[in-house]
Amino acid sequence: MITFITTVLRNTPYFVWGILALLLVLGVKQTRAQWVTLSRIKMRVALVLGLSIFGAWSMLTSHAASLPFWAVGLLAGLVIGYLTKPSQSPQHEAHGRILIVGSYAPMCIYMSIFCQRYVMNVMHVVAPELTVSFGFVAIASLSYALPAGLMIARAWPALRTTEARHTTISLTMPA
């Protein structure tokens, strides 16, 4: 078992370790409270959602069950994220920036995406016949979508209050 793990780690391309380092840096930065723009929040959500869709599409296109399980995983992530959301509502600055409370949740989401992509790619190389089985496709589809749902749910309060704030401002402006 140890020789298998060392062989896999030794044959991992160097750029993969660079991606891991980048995700760790981005995750650590998210542990502190920070002022961010709405576009940056949307970009983070779009990135995680895009990685989720790309991962499911690239690995699981051979099985018809992948899309329904992906949708269930996304819904589960939304529900879990809603139930575990921070108790504070986001604060807004006059220049359109939002104060996001620091959390380890984004780092956990980034690491889960990295680990699942890493494991899926290793399994695809080592046992390609396994990657087309129904059970594997179901679990992989759920695991690809869950982080995206969590990220959307985490960003939702900031997106919702920003939209409400813009609606209120537009209603009070003179005609």
Secondary structure by P-SEA (a helix, b strand, c coil): caaaaaaaaaaccaaaaaaaaaaaaaaaaaccbbbbcaaaaaaaaaaaaaaaaaaaaaccccccaaaaaaaaaaaaaaaaaaaaccccccccccccbbbbcccaaaaaaaaaaaaaaaaaaaaaaacccccccaaaaaaaaaaaaaaaaaaaaaaaaaaaaaaaaaaaaaaaccc
